[in-house]
Amino acid sequence: MKAVILAGGLGTRLRPLTNNKPKPMLPIGQKPILEHLINWTKKSGVKSIILCVSYLRKSIEDYFEDGSKFGVEIEYAISKKPLATAGQLKTAEKFIDDDFVCMYGDSIFNFKLKNMIKEHTIKKAFITMSLNEYKTNLPYGVIETSKNGRVINWNEKPEIKANVNMGCYVMNSKIFNLIPKNKPYGMDDVIKKAMKKKETVNSFITKKGFTDIGNKESYKQACEEYKIRKGKI
C-alpha cells in the first residue's frame, strides 16, 4: 500500500513563518512536520510515499529527495497552483493503482494507522475516514424551552461531544474518478459525492487524537506537546 501526503498548501494563517518555507517544513523539535508524518507512516509498514507538492516545493524535494535517507521511497506529484485538498490529491492519480492512504501534511497523528488499514480492508470500504472523539464545553448557559416558550431547563456550560475529521483516509483508487482534473476541489465534496453514489464510507474512531497545525496557536501547541512527550520540559 502507498501513502499520499498533501503538502502543497500556502499556509497563509501561519505567515510570516511560511513566507519562505512551506507549512509541512515547519519544525517540531528538530524535524519538520512532514518528517514526523513520514516516520509515523513508515511505522505502520507503509514505505512508498507520494508527496503532493506545489508552494515552495523545492525545499521539500531538496530535503527528502528520493526518501532513501528516511527508509522510504518518495515520488512527487506536482501542481502549479493551489487545488484544495481533493484537487491536489488528483495530481497523484498516475502513481496509484490500488487502495492507498491519504493524509493532510499539516497534522500530527498519534493513533495506529495499521489498525485503520486493517479495518478498511476487512469492511471492504470505498473510503475510511479517521475521526477523533472530540469534547469541548460551550462557554454559555444552554436554555431548553418548550414549544410555547416556557423555560424548562438551564444547563450551564455543558460539555458537548462530536466525531471530527482528522484528515487521514484510506481510499479505493476509483476515488480519482470522482475528482475533476486541474480544478480546486475539497475533500468534503468528493466524499459527499461518493456517499451520493451509495459507496461505502466507513469511519475509524479513535480517542488518541491529533494536532491540526492550522495557525500560529496550534503550531505552538504542537511544539509544546512534542517537548512534553520527549521529557524536555
Secondary structure, DSSP 4 states (H G I P E B T S, - for coil): -EEEEE-----GGGTTTTSSS-GGGSEETTEEHHHHHHHHHHHTT--EEEEEE-TTHHHHHHHHTTSGGGTSEEEEEE-SS--HHHHHHHTTGGG-SS-EEEEETTEEE-S-HHHHHHHHHHHT-SEEEEEEEEEEE-SSEEEEE-TTS-EEEEEES-EEEEEEEEEEEEE-GGGGGGS-TTS---HHHHHHHHHHTT--EEEEEESS-EEE--SHHHHHHHHHHHHHHTT--
